[in-house]
């Protein structure tokens, strides 16, 4: 894909979508953005905006015509609390499959968002590989309808598009960044805790989660990887790939980070409130992605580490404090 290529980004008004549009614009690509919501003001100059459904027949026909060199699909229902039913299936499974069919007709490269939630509860405290998603000795499988809808898409892409379509699915772990405010309770737990610590001097965590651990990845690392995949001169093998740090940070460590940052900023005591977990059976106590597959096909990709996550956490804490003080 050349620097002057034309990329379509769906879900462009969402958290990862906004960053994706900006990343392609900065890299010099022409961007068309699609979302049910209007364009955020800061993206007005970065993309041609189309307010509507990514699965609209006219838009799919435009994709099938070969107008776009690449499609990055970030749209869908992202709430882990969404109920099972036709709306979720259409948004997260059936609609994306029609989008993939259009990309195949138009000979357009497709990169789409999947989720680490497809693995559910990991049986062992070790990184899990993509091929283990059906191995119930390694993982429980989806713990909610949202995760089930993402796994259904991954499975059908694997069988339906073995050949004939240049595609990649990315199973994001816990993506975090600076502008998750509009996600509400679906914002990354890391950002939620940092915001609480910076603005209230306390945090609330589930009383059964201090020994839990999660794999966090900065949104900037995600979008840089997407741009690399979408613009690579030669496509990577069509498959679903994990995208995370490949290491897990415990909630106890997050609490220590928040306490240290608060103490350094204010000199005052820090409070931690432990509250009951209302849905322990649907909670991922350990997430960690085996990154071997994507490292093999994209050896020069941007990477993450516990150190880079902690450094970014400190920046976000300072940003939240600064905003609160205005």
N, C-alpha and C positions, 0 to 999 in steps of 0.2 A: 504494500500500500504506500503510495507516494505521499510526501508532505502536504500536497494540495488536494488530498482525497476528500471525499464527502462522506461523513459519518452521521448515522442516525442514532440518537440516544433516546430510549424510551424511559419513562419514569424520571424525566429530567428535572422535575421540581422537588424530588425527594432528596434526602441527605446524600446518599452516594451518587445519585444522578446529578445533582448540582456540581459536585466535585468532578464528576466525569466530564461534563460539558466544559468546565473550566480547563481541565487538563488537556483535552483535545484542542481547544481554542488556543491555549498557550503554545501548543506544539505546532501550530500553523495549519490546522485542518479546518475545512469548512464543516460546520455542524448544523444539523437540523434537530431540534429538540421536540419531544412529544410528551405531553402530560395532560391529565384531565384538569389540572389546575393552571391558572395563568402563569406567565413567566415571572420569576422573581426579578425585581428591578436590576439587581447586579448582573443578571445574565442576558439582559436585553441586547447588549452589543456582542455577546459571545456566540449567539446562535439564532437561526431563523426558527421562530417558535410556532408549533402547531398544537393548539389546544384541542384535545380529543383523545379517543381511545386508541391504544396502540394496535388493537385488532380490528380497527375499522376497515371495511372492505376496500375503500378507495386507497388508504395508506398501504395496505398489503399489496394492492395492484401496483402501486408506485415502486415498492420494494422489488416485486417480481419483474418489473420492467428493466431492472439493472441500474437504476439511477444512483444507488448508494454503493460505495465500495465496502462499507462495513456497517453492521448494526450492533449496537451494544444495548442489550435488553436488561433494564433495571426495574421495569414496572412490575406491579403485582400487589397483592395483599400481603403486607409484611407482618401483620400482628399474629403473634403466637397464640392469641386468645380467640382468633376468628373461628367461628363454628364451621363444621363440615357442611358441604352442600353445593349446589350448582354454582353459586357466585364464586366461591373459593376455587372450585375446579376449573371454571372458565378463566379466571384471572391468572392462576398460577400453573395450570397444566394445559388445558385445551387451547387457549388463546396463544400461548407461546409456541405450541406445536404448529399452529397455522402460520405464525410468524416465521418459524423455521422452514416450512414448506415454501413460503414466498422467497426467503433468502436462497433456497436451493434453486428455484426457478431463475432468479436474478443473478445467480453465481456470486452471491454476496457473503462475505465472511460474517459469522455470527458469534458474538461473545455474550453469554447470558449469566444472570445471577442465580446461583443455587444457594445452599445453606448447609453449614456444619450440623444444623439441628437434625438432619436426616439420620444421623447415627444414634440419636437418643442417648441413653445411658451407656457409657463405656464400661465394659466388664473389667478392664485392667487400666491402671494409671499410666498408660503409655500412649504415644501418638498413634492415631489410627489412619490407615491407608484407605484410599478410595475403593479398592477391590473388596474391602471387608464390610461394605454397607449391608450385605445380606447374610453375613456370618453372625449368627446369634450367640456364638461363643465369645465374640468380640464386642458386640453392641446390641442394645435392645431394639433398635429401629425407632421410628418416629414416636414421640411422646405426645404429639398434638396434631390436629388436622393440617395446620400450616406446614409442618415438617413432612407430613405424608404427601401433600400436594407437590412439594419440591422433589421428593424422592420419585414420585410417579413421573414427573417431567424428565428427570435424569434417566430413569430406566427406559422410557419410551424413546428418548433421543438416542440412546445406545443401540436400540433394536431397529428403529425406523431410519436412522441416518448413519448406518455403518460406512457407506460410501456415498459420494455425490454431493456432499455438503461440507464446507470448511467451517467447523464449529468447535467451540470450547465452552464448557460449563464450569463455573467457579464456585466452589463451596466455601463461602466466606465464613470465618470464625466470628469473633466479636469485634466488629468494626467500630472505631470511635474517632471523634474529632471535635472541631470547634463549634459547629453550628447544628447541634442535634436538638435544639430546643423544641422544634415543632413535632418531634417524635413522641413527646410525652413519656408515658410509661414504657414505650418500646425503645427509648434511647439506651445506649449501652450502659451497663451497670457501672462501668468505670467512670463515665462522664457524669452519671447521676450522683455517685458518691463524691466526686471532686467538686461538683456544684454545691452539694449540701455542706461539705467541709468549708468551702471558701465563703459561703454566704451565711451559714448558720453556726459554724463552729462545732458541728456534731454530724454524725451520720447514723442511719438506721440500716441494719443488716439482719438477715434471717439468722435465728439462733442456731441453725444447723449448718451454716454455710462457711464458718471460719476455716474449716479444713478443706473446703472446696477450692477448685482452681480452674481458671479459664485461660484460653489462648486469645490474646488481644492483638489487633493489627490496626495501625493508623490508616485513616481513610486515604491519606496521601500515598501510602504504599500500595493500597488497593488500586487506585486510579492509575498510578504509574505503571503497574503491572498490566492493567487493561490496555493502556495505550501501546505498551510494548507488544502485547499479543495481537492487537488489532492491526498494527502497522508493520509487523514482521515481514521481511521480504519473502520468506518461505513459511507456510503455515505449520503450526505444531500439529501432531497427530490429534485427530478428532477424539475427544474424551472429556470426562468430567475430572477436574483437578481440585484438590484442596488449595485454599489460599489463606494462610494464617502465619503466625510467627514460628510455629513448630515448637513452642515452649509454653508452659502454663504458669500463670502467676496466681498465688493463693489469695483468698480474701483476707487472710491475716496480714499478708504483705501489703495489700491495698489499704487496710486500716492503718498500718504503720506509716505508709507514705502520706496519707491524709493527716495523721497526727503530727508528723514531722513538719509538713508544709504549714499547717496551721500554727504550730508552736513558733516556727521561724518567722512567720508573718506577724503574729500578734503577741507572743509571749504568754498567751493564756492557755488554761487547760482545755483539753479536747474531750468530747463526750462521745461514747459509742453506745447506742441503744440496740439491744437484741430483741427482735420481735419474732413471733411464731411464723413459720412458713405455711401459708394457707394451702399450698398444692405441692407437697414434697414429691408425689409420684410423677409430676410433670416437669420436674426441675432437673436441669443438667448440672450435676455436681462436679463434673470434670470434662473439660473440652481441650483437645490438643490434636493438631493436624500433623500427620506425617507429610512432609513436603518433598519427599524423594522424587515423586513423579514430575512435578513442575520444575524442580531443580534440574532434572535430566534434560527436559526439552527447552528450558529457558535459563541456562546457567548464569546469565548476566543480569537476571532480574533483581529489582530492589528487594532487600530482605529486612526482616524485623528481628528484634531481640528483646529480652527482658529489660536491658539497659536503655534501648531506644524508647520502649513503652514508658518506662519510668521518667525519662527526660521529657517526653511529650506530656505526661501527666502533670509534671511541674509547671510546664508552660500553660496548660489549660487551667490549673488552679489559679495562677496569677491572672489570667485573662478573666476568669469568673469574679475574682476579687475586684479587679479594676472596673468591670461593668457594674458591679453592685455598688461601688463607691460613687458612681457618676450621678 
